Amino acid sequence: MMKEFTIGEKVRLVSLPPYLKTAEPMPMLRPADLLQVGDEGTVLDRRPGGYWGVRFGKGAFLLDDQYLESI
């Protein structure tokens, strides 16, 4: 079941994906170790393909809902 978040909602990273995709107009892949499990961020938007744009302290990334939980 897909989780639904609202724009501006605070979320927590519950597991790390194999890599991170930046939430820029031209997304780039970054190593997953930029973030740690438990990092908190803010939902920016919903993207095609089931991704959520989330702003963390180290940047904005596109993440699948399986890696996120509401705070």
Jmol script that loads the backbone (N, CA, C; Angstrom):
load data "model"
ATOM      1  N   MET A   1       0.837  -1.183   0.000  1.00  0.00           N
ATOM      2  CA  MET A   1       0.000   0.000   0.000  1.00  0.00           C
ATOM      3  C   MET A   1       0.878   1.241   0.000  1.00  0.00           C
ATOM      4  N   MET A   2       0.558   2.183  -0.856  1.00  0.00           N
ATOM      5  CA  MET A   2       1.341   3.408  -0.947  1.00  0.00           C
ATOM      6  C   MET A   2       0.974   4.357   0.190  1.00  0.00           C
ATOM      7  N   LYS A   3       1.997   4.959   0.779  1.00  0.00           N
ATOM      8  CA  LYS A   3       1.778   5.951   1.819  1.00  0.00           C
ATOM      9  C   LYS A   3       1.521   7.293   1.158  1.00  0.00           C
ATOM     10  N   GLU A   4       0.699   8.094   1.778  1.00  0.00           N
ATOM     11  CA  GLU A   4       0.438   9.439   1.283  1.00  0.00           C
ATOM     12  C   GLU A   4       0.929  10.445   2.310  1.00  0.00           C
ATOM     13  N   PHE A   5       1.652  11.425   1.843  1.00  0.00           N
ATOM     14  CA  PHE A   5       2.148  12.501   2.685  1.00  0.00           C
ATOM     15  C   PHE A   5       1.573  13.810   2.161  1.00  0.00           C
ATOM     16  N   THR A   6       1.551  14.825   2.988  1.00  0.00           N
ATOM     17  CA  THR A   6       1.113  16.142   2.536  1.00  0.00           C
ATOM     18  C   THR A   6       2.331  17.044   2.386  1.00  0.00           C
ATOM     19  N   ILE A   7       2.224  18.017   1.504  1.00  0.00           N
ATOM     20  CA  ILE A   7       3.312  18.967   1.282  1.00  0.00           C
ATOM     21  C   ILE A   7       3.570  19.712   2.589  1.00  0.00           C
ATOM     22  N   GLY A   8       4.835  19.785   2.976  1.00  0.00           N
ATOM     23  CA  GLY A   8       5.213  20.453   4.212  1.00  0.00           C
ATOM     24  C   GLY A   8       5.262  19.537   5.420  1.00  0.00           C
ATOM     25  N   GLU A   9       4.831  18.287   5.258  1.00  0.00           N
ATOM     26  CA  GLU A   9       4.835  17.329   6.364  1.00  0.00           C
ATOM     27  C   GLU A   9       6.265  16.912   6.703  1.00  0.00           C
ATOM     28  N   LYS A  10       6.522  16.706   7.982  1.00  0.00           N
ATOM     29  CA  LYS A  10       7.826  16.231   8.437  1.00  0.00           C
ATOM     30  C   LYS A  10       7.848  14.710   8.324  1.00  0.00           C
ATOM     31  N   VAL A  11       8.942  14.181   7.770  1.00  0.00           N
ATOM     32  CA  VAL A  11       9.111  12.741   7.614  1.00  0.00           C
ATOM     33  C   VAL A  11      10.487  12.326   8.124  1.00  0.00           C
ATOM     34  N   ARG A  12      10.615  11.028   8.416  1.00  0.00           N
ATOM     35  CA  ARG A  12      11.869  10.464   8.905  1.00  0.00           C
ATOM     36  C   ARG A  12      12.303   9.356   7.950  1.00  0.00           C
ATOM     37  N   LEU A  13      13.598   9.259   7.710  1.00  0.00           N
ATOM     38  CA  LEU A  13      14.167   8.209   6.877  1.00  0.00           C
ATOM     39  C   LEU A  13      14.257   6.930   7.705  1.00  0.00           C
ATOM     40  N   VAL A  14      13.572   5.852   7.280  1.00  0.00           N
ATOM     41  CA  VAL A  14      13.541   4.610   8.052  1.00  0.00           C
ATOM     42  C   VAL A  14      14.527   3.567   7.536  1.00  0.00           C
ATOM     43  N   SER A  15      14.961   3.705   6.293  1.00  0.00           N
ATOM     44  CA  SER A  15      16.003   2.844   5.733  1.00  0.00           C
ATOM     45  C   SER A  15      16.632   3.582   4.564  1.00  0.00           C
ATOM     46  N   LEU A  16      17.825   3.148   4.190  1.00  0.00           N
ATOM     47  CA  LEU A  16      18.548   3.821   3.101  1.00  0.00           C
ATOM     48  C   LEU A  16      18.337   3.098   1.783  1.00  0.00           C
ATOM     49  N   PRO A  17      18.087   3.846   0.708  1.00  0.00           N
ATOM     50  CA  PRO A  17      18.033   3.235  -0.619  1.00  0.00           C
ATOM     51  C   PRO A  17      19.465   2.918  -1.071  1.00  0.00           C
ATOM     52  N   PRO A  18      19.635   2.172  -2.151  1.00  0.00           N
ATOM     53  CA  PRO A  18      20.985   1.861  -2.635  1.00  0.00           C
ATOM     54  C   PRO A  18      21.756   3.111  -3.074  1.00  0.00           C
ATOM     55  N   TYR A  19      21.018   4.120  -3.514  1.00  0.00           N
ATOM     56  CA  TYR A  19      21.611   5.402  -3.917  1.00  0.00           C
ATOM     57  C   TYR A  19      20.553   6.479  -3.736  1.00  0.00           C
ATOM     58  N   LEU A  20      20.971   7.732  -3.765  1.00  0.00           N
ATOM     59  CA  LEU A  20      20.041   8.865  -3.656  1.00  0.00           C
ATOM     60  C   LEU A  20      19.966   9.589  -4.985  1.00  0.00           C
ATOM     61  N   LYS A  21      18.787  10.032  -5.345  1.00  0.00           N
ATOM     62  CA  LYS A  21      18.588  10.828  -6.555  1.00  0.00           C
ATOM     63  C   LYS A  21      18.220  12.241  -6.113  1.00  0.00           C
ATOM     64  N   THR A  22      18.974  13.236  -6.577  1.00  0.00           N
ATOM     65  CA  THR A  22      18.708  14.614  -6.178  1.00  0.00           C
ATOM     66  C   THR A  22      17.387  15.094  -6.775  1.00  0.00           C
ATOM     67  N   ALA A  23      16.749  16.036  -6.094  1.00  0.00           N
ATOM     68  CA  ALA A  23      15.459  16.583  -6.543  1.00  0.00           C
ATOM     69  C   ALA A  23      15.701  17.889  -7.290  1.00  0.00           C
ATOM     70  N   GLU A  24      16.496  17.825  -8.330  1.00  0.00           N
ATOM     71  CA  GLU A  24      16.817  18.987  -9.161  1.00  0.00           C
ATOM     72  C   GLU A  24      16.143  18.817 -10.516  1.00  0.00           C
ATOM     73  N   PRO A  25      16.082  19.886 -11.322  1.00  0.00           N
ATOM     74  CA  PRO A  25      15.492  19.737 -12.661  1.00  0.00           C
ATOM     75  C   PRO A  25      16.179  18.629 -13.477  1.00  0.00           C
ATOM     76  N   MET A  26      17.493  18.469 -13.294  1.00  0.00           N
ATOM     77  CA  MET A  26      18.236  17.378 -13.926  1.00  0.00           C
ATOM     78  C   MET A  26      18.807  16.521 -12.789  1.00  0.00           C
ATOM     79  N   PRO A  27      18.021  15.512 -12.299  1.00  0.00           N
ATOM     80  CA  PRO A  27      18.457  14.718 -11.143  1.00  0.00           C
ATOM     81  C   PRO A  27      19.786  14.011 -11.381  1.00  0.00           C
ATOM     82  N   MET A  28      20.565  13.903 -10.307  1.00  0.00           N
ATOM     83  CA  MET A  28      21.846  13.209 -10.339  1.00  0.00           C
ATOM     84  C   MET A  28      21.855  12.163  -9.230  1.00  0.00           C
ATOM     85  N   LEU A  29      22.576  11.076  -9.450  1.00  0.00           N
ATOM     86  CA  LEU A  29      22.696  10.048  -8.429  1.00  0.00           C
ATOM     87  C   LEU A  29      23.826  10.397  -7.472  1.00  0.00           C
ATOM     88  N   ARG A  30      23.577  10.176  -6.200  1.00  0.00           N
ATOM     89  CA  ARG A  30      24.552  10.444  -5.141  1.00  0.00           C
ATOM     90  C   ARG A  30      24.650   9.199  -4.258  1.00  0.00           C
ATOM     91  N   PRO A  31      25.782   9.017  -3.570  1.00  0.00           N
ATOM     92  CA  PRO A  31      25.895   7.863  -2.676  1.00  0.00           C
ATOM     93  C   PRO A  31      24.899   7.970  -1.517  1.00  0.00           C
ATOM     94  N   ALA A  32      24.387   6.842  -1.078  1.00  0.00           N
ATOM     95  CA  ALA A  32      23.374   6.826  -0.022  1.00  0.00           C
ATOM     96  C   ALA A  32      23.928   7.270   1.326  1.00  0.00           C
ATOM     97  N   ASP A  33      25.240   7.237   1.510  1.00  0.00           N
ATOM     98  CA  ASP A  33      25.795   7.593   2.819  1.00  0.00           C
ATOM     99  C   ASP A  33      25.774   9.094   3.113  1.00  0.00           C
ATOM    100  N   LEU A  34      25.189   9.896   2.226  1.00  0.00           N
ATOM    101  CA  LEU A  34      24.992  11.318   2.532  1.00  0.00           C
ATOM    102  C   LEU A  34      23.963  11.497   3.639  1.00  0.00           C
ATOM    103  N   LEU A  35      23.032  10.545   3.736  1.00  0.00           N
ATOM    104  CA  LEU A  35      21.996  10.586   4.772  1.00  0.00           C
ATOM    105  C   LEU A  35      22.153   9.380   5.688  1.00  0.00           C
ATOM    106  N   GLN A  36      21.544   9.473   6.857  1.00  0.00           N
ATOM    107  CA  GLN A  36      21.560   8.361   7.804  1.00  0.00           C
ATOM    108  C   GLN A  36      20.129   8.013   8.189  1.00  0.00           C
ATOM    109  N   VAL A  37      19.908   6.762   8.534  1.00  0.00           N
ATOM    110  CA  VAL A  37      18.594   6.345   9.018  1.00  0.00           C
ATOM    111  C   VAL A  37      18.254   7.199  10.235  1.00  0.00           C
ATOM    112  N   GLY A  38      17.052   7.748  10.258  1.00  0.00           N
ATOM    113  CA  GLY A  38      16.624   8.611  11.347  1.00  0.00           C
ATOM    114  C   GLY A  38      16.672  10.091  10.999  1.00  0.00           C
ATOM    115  N   ASP A  39      17.332  10.454   9.889  1.00  0.00           N
ATOM    116  CA  ASP A  39      17.349  11.857   9.467  1.00  0.00           C
ATOM    117  C   ASP A  39      15.925  12.313   9.176  1.00  0.00           C
ATOM    118  N   GLU A  40      15.643  13.565   9.534  1.00  0.00           N
ATOM    119  CA  GLU A  40      14.311  14.122   9.330  1.00  0.00           C
ATOM    120  C   GLU A  40      14.333  15.168   8.233  1.00  0.00           C
ATOM    121  N   GLY A  41      13.249  15.212   7.465  1.00  0.00           N
ATOM    122  CA  GLY A  41      13.142  16.166   6.375  1.00  0.00           C
ATOM    123  C   GLY A  41      11.709  16.636   6.204  1.00  0.00           C
ATOM    124  N   THR A  42      11.519  17.509   5.208  1.00  0.00           N
ATOM    125  CA  THR A  42      10.214  18.083   4.910  1.00  0.00           C
ATOM    126  C   THR A  42       9.816  17.712   3.487  1.00  0.00           C
ATOM    127  N   VAL A  43       8.583  17.239   3.318  1.00  0.00           N
ATOM    128  CA  VAL A  43       8.082  16.862   1.994  1.00  0.00           C
ATOM    129  C   VAL A  43       7.906  18.130   1.157  1.00  0.00           C
ATOM    130  N   LEU A  44       8.528  18.139  -0.026  1.00  0.00           N
ATOM    131  CA  LEU A  44       8.432  19.279  -0.943  1.00  0.00           C
ATOM    132  C   LEU A  44       7.319  19.091  -1.960  1.00  0.00           C
ATOM    133  N   ASP A  45       7.240  17.887  -2.537  1.00  0.00           N
ATOM    134  CA  ASP A  45       6.243  17.628  -3.573  1.00  0.00           C
ATOM    135  C   ASP A  45       6.172  16.148  -3.902  1.00  0.00           C
ATOM    136  N   ARG A  46       5.192  15.808  -4.729  1.00  0.00           N
ATOM    137  CA  ARG A  46       5.003  14.450  -5.243  1.00  0.00           C
ATOM    138  C   ARG A  46       5.514  14.443  -6.669  1.00  0.00           C
ATOM    139  N   ARG A  47       6.303  13.443  -7.036  1.00  0.00           N
ATOM    140  CA  ARG A  47       6.874  13.362  -8.378  1.00  0.00           C
ATOM    141  C   ARG A  47       6.359  12.124  -9.107  1.00  0.00           C
ATOM    142  N   PRO A  48       6.439  12.136 -10.419  1.00  0.00           N
ATOM    143  CA  PRO A  48       6.023  10.954 -11.194  1.00  0.00           C
ATOM    144  C   PRO A  48       6.855   9.729 -10.796  1.00  0.00           C
ATOM    145  N   GLY A  49       6.262   8.569 -10.956  1.00  0.00           N
ATOM    146  CA  GLY A  49       6.965   7.332 -10.645  1.00  0.00           C
ATOM    147  C   GLY A  49       6.876   6.947  -9.180  1.00  0.00           C
ATOM    148  N   GLY A  50       6.035   7.627  -8.412  1.00  0.00           N
ATOM    149  CA  GLY A  50       5.868   7.282  -7.008  1.00  0.00           C
ATOM    150  C   GLY A  50       6.918   7.850  -6.081  1.00  0.00           C
ATOM    151  N   TYR A  51       7.639   8.860  -6.517  1.00  0.00           N
ATOM    152  CA  TYR A  51       8.686   9.468  -5.693  1.00  0.00           C
ATOM    153  C   TYR A  51       8.174  10.707  -4.968  1.00  0.00           C
ATOM    154  N   TRP A  52       8.777  10.969  -3.827  1.00  0.00           N
ATOM    155  CA  TRP A  52       8.502  12.174  -3.047  1.00  0.00           C
ATOM    156  C   TRP A  52       9.762  13.016  -3.015  1.00  0.00           C
ATOM    157  N   GLY A  53       9.625  14.314  -3.258  1.00  0.00           N
ATOM    158  CA  GLY A  53      10.733  15.243  -3.094  1.00  0.00           C
ATOM    159  C   GLY A  53      10.797  15.627  -1.622  1.00  0.00           C
ATOM    160  N   VAL A  54      11.950  15.377  -0.984  1.00  0.00           N
ATOM    161  CA  VAL A  54      12.098  15.643   0.444  1.00  0.00           C
ATOM    162  C   VAL A  54      13.365  16.463   0.670  1.00  0.00           C
ATOM    163  N   ARG A  55      13.238  17.562   1.430  1.00  0.00           N
ATOM    164  CA  ARG A  55      14.375  18.414   1.766  1.00  0.00           C
ATOM    165  C   ARG A  55      14.939  17.983   3.119  1.00  0.00           C
ATOM    166  N   PHE A  56      16.209  17.570   3.102  1.00  0.00           N
ATOM    167  CA  PHE A  56      16.957  17.237   4.308  1.00  0.00           C
ATOM    168  C   PHE A  56      18.002  18.318   4.522  1.00  0.00           C
ATOM    169  N   GLY A  57      18.730  18.248   5.619  1.00  0.00           N
ATOM    170  CA  GLY A  57      19.774  19.222   5.900  1.00  0.00           C
ATOM    171  C   GLY A  57      20.879  19.220   4.857  1.00  0.00           C
ATOM    172  N   LYS A  58      21.114  18.086   4.206  1.00  0.00           N
ATOM    173  CA  LYS A  58      22.190  17.960   3.215  1.00  0.00           C
ATOM    174  C   LYS A  58      21.698  18.064   1.779  1.00  0.00           C
ATOM    175  N   GLY A  59      20.457  18.515   1.582  1.00  0.00           N
ATOM    176  CA  GLY A  59      19.937  18.685   0.231  1.00  0.00           C
ATOM    177  C   GLY A  59      18.558  18.074   0.064  1.00  0.00           C
ATOM    178  N   ALA A  60      18.024  18.209  -1.149  1.00  0.00           N
ATOM    179  CA  ALA A  60      16.705  17.672  -1.475  1.00  0.00           C
ATOM    180  C   ALA A  60      16.879  16.436  -2.357  1.00  0.00           C
ATOM    181  N   PHE A  61      16.135  15.386  -2.016  1.00  0.00           N
ATOM    182  CA  PHE A  61      16.272  14.121  -2.722  1.00  0.00           C
ATOM    183  C   PHE A  61      14.912  13.546  -3.062  1.00  0.00           C
ATOM    184  N   LEU A  62      14.882  12.684  -4.076  1.00  0.00           N
ATOM    185  CA  LEU A  62      13.675  11.969  -4.473  1.00  0.00           C
ATOM    186  C   LEU A  62      13.718  10.593  -3.836  1.00  0.00           C
ATOM    187  N   LEU A  63      12.698  10.271  -3.039  1.00  0.00           N
ATOM    188  CA  LEU A  63      12.668   9.006  -2.326  1.00  0.00           C
ATOM    189  C   LEU A  63      11.324   8.322  -2.495  1.00  0.00           C
ATOM    190  N   ASP A  64      11.358   7.008  -2.568  1.00  0.00           N
ATOM    191  CA  ASP A  64      10.151   6.196  -2.600  1.00  0.00           C
ATOM    192  C   ASP A  64       9.557   6.177  -1.189  1.00  0.00           C
ATOM    193  N   ASP A  65       8.241   6.027  -1.087  1.00  0.00           N
ATOM    194  CA  ASP A  65       7.591   6.067   0.233  1.00  0.00           C
ATOM    195  C   ASP A  65       8.021   4.939   1.159  1.00  0.00           C
ATOM    196  N   GLN A  66       8.587   3.849   0.631  1.00  0.00           N
ATOM    197  CA  GLN A  66       9.031   2.744   1.488  1.00  0.00           C
ATOM    198  C   GLN A  66      10.183   3.148   2.399  1.00  0.00           C
ATOM    199  N   TYR A  67      10.881   4.230   2.075  1.00  0.00           N
ATOM    200  CA  TYR A  67      12.010   4.695   2.882  1.00  0.00           C
ATOM    201  C   TYR A  67      11.614   5.776   3.887  1.00  0.00           C
ATOM    202  N   LEU A  68      10.337   6.162   3.904  1.00  0.00           N
ATOM    203  CA  LEU A  68       9.892   7.282   4.722  1.00  0.00           C
ATOM    204  C   LEU A  68       8.759   6.907   5.673  1.00  0.00           C
ATOM    205  N   GLU A  69       8.693   7.635   6.795  1.00  0.00           N
ATOM    206  CA  GLU A  69       7.546   7.538   7.704  1.00  0.00           C
ATOM    207  C   GLU A  69       7.225   8.930   8.214  1.00  0.00           C
ATOM    208  N   SER A  70       5.959   9.158   8.538  1.00  0.00           N
ATOM    209  CA  SER A  70       5.536  10.438   9.098  1.00  0.00           C
ATOM    210  C   SER A  70       6.046  10.576  10.520  1.00  0.00           C
ATOM    211  N   ILE A  71       6.303  11.819  10.907  1.00  0.00           N
ATOM    212  CA  ILE A  71       6.734  12.080  12.296  1.00  0.00           C
ATOM    213  C   ILE A  71       5.522  12.543  13.078  1.00  0.00           C
TER     214      ILE A  71
END
end "model"
wireframe off; spacefill off
backbone 0.3
color backbone group
